[in-house]
Amino acid sequence: MVTTGDMTQKVTHPMAKLQRQVQKLVDSKLLKPTDSIWKIALLYGDDWTFWKQELLAYDFTMQDPVSELLLVESWDDED
């Protein structure tokens, strides 16, 4: 287990969870890194509205490639 000096951060950021799920989809060849983010909608169905709003809040567009989502190293909301 990797620990950081900040023990208050116990909950994984929702976007980090989405990122891991998308990475699994790429690994299993259901998505390609070059696919547009909007293709995630086909796999998330009813949950897509929530995820789309989250992605837009982080300045992603639905035309961005999935690889851009996978490149994010930190989803911290703090400045």
C-alpha distances in whole Angstrom, upper triangle without the diagonal:
4,6,10,13,14,13,16,14,13,15,14,17,20,21,17,18,21,20,17,20,23,21,21,25,25,23,26,29,30,29,30,29,32,33,34,31,34,33,30,33,34,31,30,33,34,30,32,33,30,28,31,32,28,29,32,31,28,32,31,34,35,36,33,31,28,27,27,25,22,23,21,18,18,20,20,24,24,27
4,7,10,12,11,14,12,12,14,13,16,19,20,16,17,20,19,17,20,22,20,21,25,25,24,26,29,30,29,30,28,31,32,32,30,33,33,30,32,34,31,30,34,34,30,31,33,30,28,30,31,27,27,30,29,26,29,29,33,33,35,31,30,27,25,25,23,21,20,19,16,16,18,18,21,21,23
4,7,8,8,11,10,10,13,13,16,19,20,17,18,22,20,19,22,24,23,24,27,28,27,29,32,32,32,32,30,33,34,34,31,34,34,31,34,36,33,31,35,35,31,32,33,30,28,31,30,27,27,30,28,26,29,30,33,34,36,33,32,29,27,27,24,22,22,20,17,16,17,17,20,19,22
4,5,7,10,9,10,13,13,15,19,19,17,19,22,21,20,23,25,24,25,28,29,28,31,33,33,32,32,30,33,34,34,31,34,35,31,34,36,33,32,35,35,31,32,33,29,28,30,29,26,26,29,27,24,28,28,32,33,35,32,31,28,27,26,24,22,21,19,15,14,16,14,17,16,18
4,6,9,10,12,15,16,17,21,22,19,22,25,24,23,27,28,27,29,32,32,31,34,36,37,35,36,33,36,37,36,34,37,37,34,36,39,36,35,38,37,34,34,35,31,30,32,31,27,28,31,28,26,29,30,34,36,37,34,34,31,30,28,26,25,24,21,18,16,17,15,18,16,18
4,6,6,9,12,13,15,18,19,17,20,23,22,22,25,27,26,28,31,31,31,34,36,36,34,35,32,35,36,35,32,34,35,32,34,37,34,32,35,35,31,32,32,28,27,29,28,25,26,28,25,24,27,28,32,33,35,32,32,30,29,27,25,24,23,20,17,15,15,13,15,14,16
4,5,7,10,12,14,18,20,18,19,22,22,22,25,27,26,27,30,31,31,33,36,36,35,35,33,36,36,36,33,35,36,32,34,37,34,32,35,34,30,31,32,28,27,30,29,25,27,29,26,25,29,30,33,34,37,34,34,31,30,29,26,25,25,22,19,16,17,15,17,16,19
4,6,9,11,13,16,18,17,18,21,22,22,24,26,26,28,30,31,31,34,36,35,34,35,33,36,36,35,31,34,35,31,32,35,33,30,33,32,28,29,29,26,25,28,26,23,25,27,24,23,27,28,31,33,35,33,33,30,30,28,25,25,25,22,19,16,15,13,14,14,17
4,6,8,9,13,14,13,15,18,18,18,20,23,23,24,27,28,28,30,32,32,30,31,29,32,32,31,28,30,31,28,29,32,29,27,30,29,25,26,26,23,22,24,23,20,21,24,21,20,24,25,28,29,32,29,29,26,26,25,22,21,21,18,16,13,12,10,12,12,16
4,7,9,12,15,13,13,17,18,17,19,22,22,23,25,27,27,28,31,30,30,31,29,32,32,31,28,30,30,27,28,31,28,26,28,27,24,25,26,22,21,25,24,20,22,25,23,22,25,26,29,30,32,30,30,27,27,26,22,22,22,19,17,15,14,13,15,15,19
4,6,9,11,10,10,14,15,15,16,19,20,20,23,24,25,26,29,28,27,28,27,30,29,28,25,27,27,24,25,27,24,22,25,24,20,22,22,18,18,21,20,17,19,22,20,19,23,23,26,27,29,27,27,24,24,23,20,20,21,18,16,14,12,12,13,15,19
4,6,8,7,7,10,11,11,13,15,16,17,19,21,21,23,25,24,23,25,23,26,25,25,21,23,24,20,22,24,22,19,22,22,18,19,20,17,15,19,18,15,16,19,18,17,20,20,23,24,26,24,23,20,21,20,16,16,17,14,13,11,10,10,12,15,18
4,5,5,7,9,10,11,13,14,15,17,19,20,21,23,25,24,22,24,22,24,24,22,19,21,22,18,20,23,20,18,21,20,16,17,18,14,13,16,15,11,13,16,14,13,17,17,20,21,23,21,21,18,19,17,14,14,15,12,12,9,7,8,9,12,16
4,5,5,6,9,10,11,12,14,16,17,19,20,21,23,21,20,22,20,23,21,20,16,18,19,15,16,19,17,14,17,16,13,13,14,11,9,12,12,9,11,14,13,12,16,15,18,18,21,19,20,17,18,17,13,14,16,13,14,12,9,11,12,15,18
4,5,5,6,9,10,10,12,14,15,16,18,20,21,19,18,19,17,19,18,17,13,15,17,13,15,18,16,14,17,17,13,13,14,11,8,11,11,8,8,12,11,10,13,12,15,15,18,16,16,13,14,13,9,10,12,10,11,9,7,10,11,14,17
4,5,5,6,9,10,10,12,14,15,16,18,20,19,17,19,17,20,19,18,15,18,18,15,17,20,17,16,19,19,16,16,17,14,12,14,15,11,11,15,14,12,16,15,18,18,20,17,17,14,14,13,10,9,11,9,9,8,7,10,12,15,18
4,5,5,6,9,10,11,13,14,15,17,19,17,16,18,17,20,19,19,15,17,17,14,16,18,15,13,17,17,13,14,16,13,11,14,15,12,13,16,16,15,18,16,19,18,21,19,18,15,15,15,12,11,14,12,12,12,10,13,15,18,21
4,5,5,6,8,10,11,12,14,15,16,15,14,16,15,17,16,15,12,14,14,10,12,14,12,10,14,15,11,11,13,11,8,11,13,10,10,14,14,13,16,14,16,15,17,16,15,11,13,13,9,10,13,12,13,13,11,14,16,19,22
4,5,5,6,9,10,10,12,14,15,14,13,14,12,15,14,14,11,14,14,11,14,16,14,13,17,18,15,14,16,14,11,13,15,12,11,14,15,13,15,13,15,15,17,14,13,9,10,10,7,6,9,8,10,11,10,14,16,19,21
4,5,5,6,9,10,10,12,14,14,13,14,13,17,16,17,14,17,16,13,16,17,14,14,18,19,16,16,19,17,14,16,18,15,14,18,19,17,19,17,19,18,20,17,16,12,12,13,10,8,11,11,12,12,12,16,18,21,23
4,5,5,6,9,10,11,12,11,11,13,13,16,15,16,13,15,13,10,13,14,11,11,14,16,13,13,17,15,12,15,17,15,14,18,19,17,20,17,19,17,19,17,15,12,13,14,11,10,14,14,15,16,15,18,20,24,26
4,5,5,6,9,10,10,9,8,10,10,12,11,12,10,12,11,8,11,12,10,11,14,16,14,13,16,15,12,14,16,14,13,16,18,16,18,15,16,14,16,14,12,8,10,11,9,8,12,12,14,16,15,19,21,24,26
4,5,5,6,9,10,10,9,10,9,12,12,14,12,15,14,11,15,16,13,14,18,20,18,17,20,19,15,17,20,17,15,19,20,18,19,17,18,17,18,15,13,9,9,11,9,7,10,12,13,15,16,19,22,24,26
4,5,5,6,8,9,9,11,11,15,14,16,15,17,14,12,15,15,12,14,17,20,18,17,21,20,17,19,21,19,18,22,23,21,23,20,21,19,20,18,16,12,12,15,13,11,14,15,16,18,18,22,24,27,29
4,5,5,6,5,6,8,10,13,11,13,12,14,11,9,13,12,9,12,15,18,16,15,19,19,16,17,20,19,17,21,22,21,22,19,19,17,18,17,14,10,12,15,13,11,15,17,18,20,20,23,26,29,31
4,5,5,6,5,6,7,10,10,12,12,14,12,11,14,14,12,14,18,21,19,18,21,21,17,18,22,20,18,21,23,21,22,18,19,17,17,15,12,9,9,13,12,10,13,15,17,20,20,24,26,29,30
4,5,8,8,9,10,13,13,16,16,18,15,14,18,17,15,17,20,23,21,21,24,24,20,22,25,23,21,24,26,24,25,21,22,21,21,19,15,12,12,15,14,12,15,17,18,21,21,25,28,30,32
4,6,8,9,12,14,14,17,16,18,15,14,17,16,13,16,19,22,21,20,24,24,21,22,26,24,22,26,27,26,27,23,24,21,22,20,17,14,15,18,17,15,18,20,21,24,24,28,30,33,35
4,5,6,9,12,11,14,15,16,13,13,16,15,13,16,19,22,21,20,24,24,21,22,25,24,22,25,27,25,26,22,22,20,19,18,15,12,13,17,16,15,18,20,22,24,25,29,31,34,35
4,7,10,12,10,13,13,14,10,10,13,11,9,13,15,19,18,17,20,21,18,19,23,22,20,23,25,24,24,21,20,18,18,17,14,12,14,17,16,15,18,20,22,24,24,28,30,33,35
4,7,8,7,9,10,11,8,8,11,11,10,13,15,19,18,16,19,20,17,17,20,20,17,20,22,21,21,17,17,14,14,13,10,8,10,13,13,12,15,17,20,22,22,26,27,31,32
4,5,5,9,10,12,10,11,14,14,13,16,19,22,21,18,22,22,19,19,22,21,18,20,23,21,21,17,17,15,13,12,9,7,8,12,12,11,14,17,19,22,22,26,28,31,32
4,6,8,9,12,11,11,15,16,15,17,20,23,21,19,22,22,18,18,21,19,16,19,21,19,18,15,15,14,12,10,6,5,5,8,9,8,10,14,16,19,20,23,25,28,29
4,6,9,12,11,12,15,16,16,18,21,24,22,19,22,23,19,18,21,20,17,19,21,19,18,14,14,12,10,9,5,6,6,9,11,11,13,16,19,21,22,25,27,29,30
4,6,8,7,9,12,12,13,15,17,20,19,16,19,20,17,16,19,19,15,17,20,18,17,14,12,10,8,8,5,6,8,10,11,12,14,17,20,22,22,25,26,30,30
4,5,6,8,10,11,13,14,16,19,18,14,16,17,14,13,16,16,12,14,17,16,14,11,9,6,5,5,4,6,9,10,10,12,14,16,19,21,20,24,24,28,28
4,5,6,8,10,11,12,14,16,14,11,13,14,11,9,12,12,9,11,14,13,12,8,8,5,6,6,6,5,9,9,8,11,13,14,17,18,17,21,21,25,26
4,5,6,8,10,10,11,14,13,9,11,13,10,8,12,13,10,11,15,15,14,10,8,5,7,8,9,9,13,13,12,14,17,17,21,22,20,23,23,27,28
4,5,5,7,9,11,14,13,10,13,15,12,11,15,15,13,15,18,18,17,13,12,8,9,10,10,9,12,14,13,14,17,18,22,23,21,25,26,29,30
4,5,5,6,9,12,10,8,11,12,9,9,13,13,11,14,16,16,16,13,12,9,11,11,11,9,12,13,11,13,16,17,20,20,19,22,23,27,28
4,5,5,6,9,8,5,8,10,9,8,12,13,12,13,16,17,17,14,13,10,12,13,13,12,16,16,14,16,19,19,22,23,21,24,24,28,30
4,6,6,10,10,8,12,14,12,12,16,17,15,17,20,20,21,17,16,12,14,16,15,13,17,18,17,18,21,22,25,26,24,27,27,31,33
4,6,9,9,8,12,13,12,13,16,16,15,18,20,20,21,18,17,14,16,17,16,13,17,18,16,17,20,21,23,24,22,26,26,30,32
4,6,5,5,9,10,9,10,13,14,14,16,18,19,20,17,17,14,17,17,17,14,18,18,16,17,21,20,23,23,20,24,24,28,30
4,6,6,8,10,10,11,14,15,15,17,19,21,21,19,18,15,18,19,19,17,21,21,19,20,24,24,26,26,23,26,26,30,32
4,5,7,9,10,11,13,14,16,17,19,20,22,20,19,17,20,21,22,20,23,23,20,22,25,25,27,26,23,26,25,29,32
4,6,6,7,9,11,11,13,15,16,17,19,17,17,15,19,19,20,18,21,21,17,19,22,21,23,22,20,22,22,25,28
4,5,5,6,8,10,10,12,14,15,16,14,14,12,15,16,17,15,18,18,15,18,21,20,22,22,19,22,21,25,27
4,6,5,6,9,10,11,12,15,16,14,14,12,16,17,18,17,21,20,17,20,22,21,24,22,19,22,20,24,26
4,6,5,6,9,10,11,13,15,14,14,14,17,18,19,17,20,19,16,18,21,19,21,20,16,18,17,21,23
4,5,5,6,9,10,11,13,11,12,11,15,14,15,13,16,15,12,15,17,16,18,17,14,17,16,20,22
4,5,5,6,9,10,11,9,9,8,12,12,14,13,16,15,12,15,18,16,19,18,16,18,17,21,23
4,5,5,6,9,10,10,10,11,14,15,17,16,19,17,14,17,19,17,20,18,15,17,15,19,20
4,5,5,7,9,9,11,12,15,14,16,15,17,15,12,15,16,14,16,14,11,13,12,16,18
4,5,5,7,5,7,8,11,10,12,11,13,11,9,12,14,12,15,14,11,14,13,17,18
4,5,5,5,6,8,11,11,14,14,16,13,12,15,16,14,17,16,13,15,14,17,18
4,5,7,10,12,15,14,16,16,18,15,13,16,17,14,16,15,11,13,11,14,15
4,6,9,12,14,12,14,14,15,11,10,13,13,10,13,11,9,11,10,13,14
4,6,10,12,10,13,14,15,11,11,14,14,12,15,14,12,14,13,16,16
4,7,8,7,9,10,12,8,8,12,12,11,15,15,13,16,15,18,19
4,5,5,9,10,13,10,10,14,15,14,18,18,17,19,19,22,22
4,6,8,9,12,11,11,14,16,16,20,20,18,21,21,24,25
4,6,9,11,10,11,14,16,17,20,21,20,23,23,26,27
4,7,8,7,8,11,12,13,17,18,17,21,21,24,24
4,5,6,7,9,11,13,16,18,18,21,22,25,26
4,5,5,7,9,11,14,16,16,20,21,24,25
4,5,5,6,9,12,15,16,19,21,24,24
4,5,5,7,11,13,13,17,18,21,21
4,6,6,9,11,11,14,16,19,20
4,6,8,11,11,15,17,20,21
4,6,9,11,14,17,19,19
4,6,7,10,13,15,16
4,7,9,13,14,15
4,6,9,10,12
4,6,9,11
4,5,8
4,7
4
